[in-house]
Amino acid sequence: MGWGEWAALATITTAAAGGAIFIVKVIIPYLRKIGRVIDRIGGVDADPKTGQARIPSIFEDLADLKTRLDGQDAVLETIRHEVEYNNGTSIKDSQRRQETDTRDLKNSFDDLKKAFEDHTSAPTTTVNNKQGG
């Protein structure tokens, strides 16, 4: 084997090694990602031998999501009922009634306070009951 043949063999070996590294570093991880996407779409059964937990399919997750969202809708409706004005049974209506009652009590107290101040600031007359002297 001559020098040129050794160079060609080295080039081919380097290219093969580079191709193998490319396959290991780029192609295999990409294929694994594609496999994970396929598993996620179709789901994976539990495997007790390997300890693999069951992975639900994306369609099962969507059905579960709909159930959870329906439950959240009911909770939100309850909250909406309490924070919007309605027929008097909401917390907001109750708070409005309490504010009105408090304002009325304050006005009544202010009226009583003014009447008391008017009464105590009126001029007083002193009567002297001593006879003689």
MDAnalysis code that builds the backbone (N, CA, C; Angstrom):
import MDAnalysis as mda
import numpy as np

u = mda.Universe.empty(399, n_residues=133, atom_resindex=np.repeat(np.arange(133), 3), trajectory=True)
u.add_TopologyAttr("name", ["N", "CA", "C"] * 133)
u.add_TopologyAttr("resid", np.arange(1, 134))
u.add_TopologyAttr("resname", ["MET", "GLY", "TRP", "GLY", "GLU", "TRP", "ALA", "ALA", "LEU", "ALA", "THR", "ILE", "THR", "THR", "ALA", "ALA", "ALA", "GLY", "GLY", "ALA", "ILE", "PHE", "ILE", "VAL", "LYS", "VAL", "ILE", "ILE", "PRO", "TYR", "LEU", "ARG", "LYS", "ILE", "GLY", "ARG", "VAL", "ILE", "ASP", "ARG", "ILE", "GLY", "GLY", "VAL", "ASP", "ALA", "ASP", "PRO", "LYS", "THR", "GLY", "GLN", "ALA", "ARG", "ILE", "PRO", "SER", "ILE", "PHE", "GLU", "ASP", "LEU", "ALA", "ASP", "LEU", "LYS", "THR", "ARG", "LEU", "ASP", "GLY", "GLN", "ASP", "ALA", "VAL", "LEU", "GLU", "THR", "ILE", "ARG", "HIS", "GLU", "VAL", "GLU", "TYR", "ASN", "ASN", "GLY", "THR", "SER", "ILE", "LYS", "ASP", "SER", "GLN", "ARG", "ARG", "GLN", "GLU", "THR", "ASP", "THR", "ARG", "ASP", "LEU", "LYS", "ASN", "SER", "PHE", "ASP", "ASP", "LEU", "LYS", "LYS", "ALA", "PHE", "GLU", "ASP", "HIS", "THR", "SER", "ALA", "PRO", "THR", "THR", "THR", "VAL", "ASN", "ASN", "LYS", "GLN", "GLY", "GLY"])
u.atoms.positions = np.array([
    [0.842, -1.169, 0.000],
    [0.000, 0.000, 0.000],
    [0.885, 1.229, 0.000],
    [0.516, 2.116, -0.910],
    [1.307, 3.330, -1.026],
    [0.746, 4.444, -0.144],
    [1.488, 5.543, -0.268],
    [1.148, 6.691, 0.562],
    [-0.248, 7.225, 0.227],
    [-0.620, 7.286, -0.988],
    [-1.923, 7.779, -1.425],
    [-3.056, 6.902, -0.938],
    [-2.798, 5.584, -0.922],
    [-3.839, 4.675, -0.445],
    [-4.070, 4.862, 1.052],
    [-2.949, 5.074, 1.798],
    [-3.082, 5.329, 3.244],
    [-3.855, 6.627, 3.487],
    [-3.613, 7.633, 2.713],
    [-4.314, 8.916, 2.858],
    [-5.801, 8.735, 2.564],
    [-6.112, 7.975, 1.514],
    [-7.513, 7.733, 1.179],
    [-8.201, 6.946, 2.285],
    [-7.507, 5.940, 2.839],
    [-8.066, 5.152, 3.937],
    [-8.295, 6.018, 5.176],
    [-7.337, 6.911, 5.468],
    [-7.484, 7.811, 6.619],
    [-8.661, 8.752, 6.417],
    [-8.830, 9.249, 5.192],
    [-9.946, 10.149, 4.892],
    [-11.278, 9.429, 5.044],
    [-11.342, 8.237, 4.517],
    [-12.584, 7.454, 4.625],
    [-12.886, 7.127, 6.085],
    [-11.865, 6.757, 6.838],
    [-12.056, 6.424, 8.254],
    [-12.517, 7.653, 9.035],
    [-11.903, 8.810, 8.759],
    [-12.302, 10.056, 9.437],
    [-13.736, 10.424, 9.093],
    [-14.098, 10.298, 7.825],
    [-15.462, 10.615, 7.404],
    [-16.463, 9.662, 8.062],
    [-16.109, 8.388, 8.142],
    [-17.001, 7.410, 8.778],
    [-17.152, 7.724, 10.265],
    [-16.028, 8.072, 10.916],
    [-16.099, 8.411, 12.338],
    [-16.925, 9.679, 12.542],
    [-16.730, 10.673, 11.674],
    [-17.526, 11.907, 11.762],
    [-18.995, 11.630, 11.538],
    [-19.287, 10.765, 10.576],
    [-20.681, 10.395, 10.326],
    [-21.280, 9.667, 11.513],
    [-20.513, 8.801, 12.141],
    [-21.010, 8.077, 13.315],
    [-21.268, 9.038, 14.470],
    [-20.352, 9.999, 14.665],
    [-20.549, 10.991, 15.731],
    [-21.781, 11.827, 15.435],
    [-21.977, 12.224, 14.174],
    [-23.162, 12.992, 13.793],
    [-24.432, 12.204, 14.089],
    [-24.423, 10.935, 13.765],
    [-25.599, 10.088, 14.018],
    [-25.870, 9.998, 15.517],
    [-24.824, 9.787, 16.310],
    [-24.999, 9.636, 17.759],
    [-25.416, 10.950, 18.407],
    [-24.814, 12.061, 17.991],
    [-25.065, 13.358, 18.637],
    [-26.328, 14.050, 18.151],
    [-26.706, 13.878, 16.905],
    [-27.814, 14.641, 16.337],
    [-29.008, 13.761, 15.987],
    [-28.795, 12.747, 15.214],
    [-29.903, 11.959, 14.680],
    [-30.607, 11.160, 15.781],
    [-29.860, 10.461, 16.623],
    [-30.482, 9.625, 17.664],
    [-31.307, 10.460, 18.648],
    [-30.791, 11.591, 19.188],
    [-31.646, 12.405, 20.062],
    [-32.898, 12.918, 19.357],
    [-32.768, 13.263, 18.087],
    [-33.926, 13.720, 17.334],
    [-34.958, 12.599, 17.207],
    [-34.514, 11.385, 16.915],
    [-35.426, 10.239, 16.823],
    [-36.082, 9.951, 18.173],
    [-35.326, 10.127, 19.276],
    [-35.914, 9.935, 20.611],
    [-37.027, 10.948, 20.863],
    [-36.801, 12.198, 20.453],
    [-37.835, 13.223, 20.633],
    [-39.088, 12.879, 19.837],
    [-38.895, 12.404, 18.624],
    [-40.050, 11.990, 17.811],
    [-40.785, 10.839, 18.498],
    [-40.037, 9.897, 19.065],
    [-40.656, 8.786, 19.790],
    [-41.447, 9.260, 20.994],
    [-40.908, 10.257, 21.718],
    [-41.627, 10.800, 22.885],
    [-42.927, 11.480, 22.473],
    [-42.895, 12.204, 21.355],
    [-44.111, 12.851, 20.848],
    [-45.155, 11.803, 20.493],
    [-44.736, 10.748, 19.833],
    [-45.668, 9.669, 19.467],
    [-46.221, 9.011, 20.724],
    [-45.361, 8.764, 21.731],
    [-45.833, 8.188, 22.995],
    [-46.830, 9.117, 23.673],
    [-46.591, 10.401, 23.609],
    [-47.472, 11.371, 24.264],
    [-48.825, 11.419, 23.573],
    [-48.822, 11.287, 22.271],
    [-50.091, 11.313, 21.531],
    [-50.903, 10.061, 21.816],
    [-50.253, 8.905, 21.763],
    [-50.971, 7.639, 21.927],
    [-51.035, 7.126, 23.347],
    [-50.167, 7.612, 24.217],
    [-50.124, 7.124, 25.588],
    [-49.249, 5.887, 25.691],
    [-48.811, 5.600, 26.908],
    [-47.951, 4.441, 27.167],
    [-48.512, 3.719, 28.382],
    [-48.670, 2.404, 28.269],
    [-49.134, 1.616, 29.403],
    [-48.013, 1.468, 30.425],
    [-48.390, 1.235, 31.663],
    [-47.400, 1.016, 32.718],
    [-46.668, -0.299, 32.455],
    [-45.402, -0.297, 32.782],
    [-44.581, -1.498, 32.609],
    [-43.901, -1.799, 33.938],
    [-44.418, -2.802, 34.681],
    [-43.840, -3.089, 35.992],
    [-42.399, -3.580, 35.926],
    [-42.012, -4.173, 34.802],
    [-40.643, -4.685, 34.678],
    [-39.624, -3.548, 34.709],
    [-39.938, -2.471, 33.993],
    [-38.988, -1.357, 33.921],
    [-39.319, -0.241, 34.909],
    [-40.493, -0.320, 35.529],
    [-40.901, 0.734, 36.445],
    [-41.507, 1.932, 35.733],
    [-41.774, 1.781, 34.440],
    [-42.366, 2.875, 33.665],
    [-43.796, 3.112, 34.127],
    [-44.069, 4.335, 34.565],
    [-45.430, 4.682, 34.971],
    [-46.286, 4.868, 33.716],
    [-47.580, 4.735, 33.895],
    [-48.494, 4.917, 32.762],
    [-48.489, 6.386, 32.362],
    [-48.408, 6.626, 31.069],
    [-48.481, 7.985, 30.531],
    [-49.795, 8.079, 29.762],
    [-50.720, 8.923, 30.228],
    [-51.996, 9.023, 29.520],
    [-51.807, 9.692, 28.158],
    [-52.687, 9.351, 27.234],
    [-52.597, 9.972, 25.909],
    [-53.057, 11.419, 26.009],
    [-52.718, 12.163, 25.009],
    [-53.097, 13.573, 24.998],
    [-54.618, 13.731, 24.962],
    [-55.311, 12.760, 24.380],
    [-56.766, 12.822, 24.309],
    [-57.393, 12.579, 25.679],
    [-56.787, 11.692, 26.482],
    [-57.262, 11.502, 27.850],
    [-57.043, 12.765, 28.673],
    [-55.899, 13.425, 28.468],
    [-55.633, 14.677, 29.171],
    [-56.641, 15.749, 28.790],
    [-57.010, 15.798, 27.516],
    [-58.001, 16.789, 27.091],
    [-59.368, 16.516, 27.710],
    [-59.753, 15.262, 27.821],
    [-61.028, 14.923, 28.459],
    [-60.994, 15.299, 29.937],
    [-59.872, 15.031, 30.602],
    [-59.712, 15.397, 32.006],
    [-59.737, 16.916, 32.162],
    [-59.135, 17.619, 31.222],
    [-59.118, 19.074, 31.254],
    [-60.532, 19.629, 31.165],
    [-61.360, 19.041, 30.310],
    [-62.740, 19.500, 30.182],
    [-63.483, 19.315, 31.499],
    [-63.279, 18.187, 32.167],
    [-63.929, 17.946, 33.460],
    [-63.484, 18.990, 34.481],
    [-62.184, 19.259, 34.531],
    [-61.672, 20.253, 35.487],
    [-62.197, 21.643, 35.170],
    [-62.266, 21.990, 33.886],
    [-62.765, 23.316, 33.520],
    [-64.242, 23.467, 33.856],
    [-65.028, 22.399, 33.701],
    [-66.441, 22.460, 34.084],
    [-66.576, 22.726, 35.579],
    [-65.734, 22.081, 36.384],
    [-65.749, 22.332, 37.831],
    [-65.352, 23.761, 38.158],
    [-64.360, 24.286, 37.445],
    [-63.933, 25.664, 37.680],
    [-65.015, 26.651, 37.256],
    [-65.750, 26.325, 36.209],
    [-66.848, 27.195, 35.783],
    [-67.884, 27.323, 36.895],
    [-68.177, 26.220, 37.572],
    [-69.149, 26.258, 38.670],
    [-68.631, 27.129, 39.811],
    [-67.354, 26.998, 40.126],
    [-66.772, 27.820, 41.197],
    [-66.803, 29.292, 40.811],
    [-66.450, 29.601, 39.580],
    [-66.462, 30.991, 39.125],
    [-67.878, 31.571, 39.137],
    [-68.858, 30.768, 38.818],
    [-70.246, 31.242, 38.853],
    [-70.644, 31.601, 40.286],
    [-70.211, 30.795, 41.242],
    [-70.489, 31.094, 42.656],
    [-69.833, 32.407, 43.064],
    [-68.597, 32.591, 42.656],
    [-67.889, 33.831, 42.987],
    [-68.569, 35.021, 42.311],
    [-68.933, 34.869, 41.050],
    [-69.607, 35.958, 40.337],
    [-70.903, 36.340, 41.029],
    [-71.639, 35.348, 41.502],
    [-72.896, 35.612, 42.202],
    [-72.653, 36.459, 43.450],
    [-71.526, 36.244, 44.111],
    [-71.248, 36.966, 45.352],
    [-70.710, 38.377, 45.128],
    [-70.050, 38.633, 44.025],
    [-69.424, 39.942, 43.840],
    [-70.202, 40.878, 42.933],
    [-71.240, 40.389, 42.270],
    [-72.062, 41.263, 41.444],
    [-73.365, 41.555, 42.170],
    [-73.920, 42.748, 41.917],
    [-75.209, 43.086, 42.513],
    [-76.269, 42.158, 41.934],
    [-77.147, 41.673, 42.806],
    [-78.237, 40.827, 42.326],
    [-79.466, 41.126, 43.167],
    [-80.210, 40.168, 43.563],
    [-81.478, 40.401, 44.250],
    [-81.327, 40.624, 45.750],
    [-80.141, 40.957, 46.200],
    [-79.945, 41.268, 47.612],
    [-79.250, 40.186, 48.399],
    [-78.918, 39.077, 47.790],
    [-78.314, 37.978, 48.540],
    [-76.801, 37.920, 48.402],
    [-76.217, 38.812, 47.614],
    [-74.767, 38.753, 47.428],
    [-74.047, 39.486, 48.556],
    [-72.779, 39.207, 48.683],
    [-71.951, 39.890, 49.680],
    [-71.903, 41.382, 49.357],
    [-71.856, 41.710, 48.088],
    [-71.793, 43.117, 47.686],
    [-73.068, 43.851, 48.103],
    [-74.229, 43.218, 47.930],
    [-75.484, 43.834, 48.361],
    [-75.511, 43.991, 49.878],
    [-75.045, 42.972, 50.593],
    [-75.002, 43.038, 52.052],
    [-74.089, 44.165, 52.515],
    [-72.965, 44.319, 51.865],
    [-72.037, 45.388, 52.228],
    [-72.666, 46.756, 51.970],
    [-73.394, 46.878, 50.884],
    [-74.074, 48.145, 50.593],
    [-75.095, 48.463, 51.688],
    [-75.850, 47.452, 52.139],
    [-76.822, 47.677, 53.208],
    [-76.122, 48.109, 54.498],
    [-75.001, 47.473, 54.798],
    [-74.262, 47.836, 56.015],
    [-73.721, 49.258, 55.932],
    [-73.240, 49.668, 54.773],
    [-72.750, 51.040, 54.619],
    [-73.890, 52.037, 54.813],
    [-75.061, 51.728, 54.254],
    [-76.214, 52.622, 54.402],
    [-76.631, 52.705, 55.864],
    [-76.716, 51.572, 56.552],
    [-77.087, 51.564, 57.966],
    [-76.075, 52.328, 58.807],
    [-74.787, 52.157, 58.520],
    [-73.747, 52.862, 59.261],
    [-73.854, 54.366, 59.029],
    [-74.110, 54.775, 57.803],
    [-74.265, 56.203, 57.494],
    [-75.467, 56.772, 58.234],
    [-76.584, 56.017, 58.273],
    [-77.775, 56.479, 58.991],
    [-77.489, 56.614, 60.484],
    [-76.775, 55.629, 61.053],
    [-76.427, 55.709, 62.475],
    [-75.532, 56.908, 62.762],
    [-74.579, 57.179, 61.894],
    [-73.685, 58.327, 62.075],
    [-74.481, 59.620, 62.018],
    [-75.420, 59.735, 61.072],
    [-76.247, 60.938, 60.972],
    [-77.097, 61.112, 62.224],
    [-77.670, 60.011, 62.744],
    [-78.464, 60.087, 63.972],
    [-77.593, 60.518, 65.151],
    [-76.401, 59.968, 65.224],
    [-75.477, 60.339, 66.304],
    [-75.095, 61.809, 66.193],
    [-74.832, 62.287, 64.979],
    [-74.485, 63.704, 64.800],
    [-75.637, 64.608, 65.231],
    [-76.888, 64.197, 64.921],
    [-78.058, 64.980, 65.349],
    [-78.155, 65.019, 66.872],
    [-77.952, 63.868, 67.525],
    [-77.999, 63.818, 68.993],
    [-76.882, 64.658, 69.611],
    [-75.713, 64.593, 69.024],
    [-74.563, 65.355, 69.525],
    [-74.849, 66.850, 69.433],
    [-75.428, 67.300, 68.303],
    [-75.749, 68.717, 68.143],
    [-76.815, 69.146, 69.139],
    [-77.824, 68.302, 69.325],
    [-78.880, 68.640, 70.291],
    [-78.298, 68.742, 71.702],
    [-77.400, 67.816, 72.051],
    [-76.774, 67.852, 73.378],
    [-75.921, 69.104, 73.534],
    [-75.141, 69.446, 72.514],
    [-74.304, 70.648, 72.588],
    [-75.167, 71.898, 72.692],
    [-76.284, 71.950, 71.957],
    [-77.193, 73.098, 72.055],
    [-77.766, 73.196, 73.468],
    [-78.105, 72.057, 74.049],
    [-78.691, 72.047, 75.389],
    [-77.669, 72.486, 76.436],
    [-76.448, 72.006, 76.328],
    [-75.450, 72.331, 77.360],
    [-74.857, 73.712, 77.164],
    [-74.963, 74.297, 75.999],
    [-74.401, 75.634, 75.792],
    [-75.437, 76.738, 75.998],
    [-76.668, 76.398, 76.284],
    [-77.708, 77.402, 76.524],
    [-77.390, 78.128, 77.837],
    [-77.731, 79.417, 77.919],
    [-77.454, 80.145, 79.162],
    [-78.263, 79.558, 80.322],
    [-77.656, 79.554, 81.456],
    [-78.328, 79.011, 82.637],
    [-78.633, 80.146, 83.600],
    [-79.663, 79.969, 84.358],
    [-80.070, 80.949, 85.343],
    [-79.858, 80.362, 86.723],
    [-79.271, 81.150, 87.603],
    [-79.057, 80.710, 88.944],
    [-80.100, 81.316, 89.851],
    [-80.745, 80.529, 90.639],
    [-81.776, 81.017, 91.556],
    [-81.210, 80.989, 92.953],
    [-81.344, 82.130, 93.657],
    [-80.841, 82.224, 95.025],
    [-82.039, 82.133, 95.963],
    [-82.108, 81.084, 96.729],
    [-83.250, 80.875, 97.611],
    [-82.994, 81.384, 99.029],
    [-81.923, 82.062, 99.265],
    [-81.622, 82.550, 100.610],
    [-82.491, 83.739, 100.924],
    [-83.087, 83.754, 102.095],
    [-83.958, 84.842, 102.526],
    [-83.241, 85.693, 103.562],
    [-83.502, 86.891, 103.446],
    [-82.911, 87.820, 104.436],
    [-81.532, 88.266, 104.001],
    [-81.047, 89.058, 104.710],
    [-79.745, 89.403, 104.630],
    [-78.974, 90.237, 103.890],
])
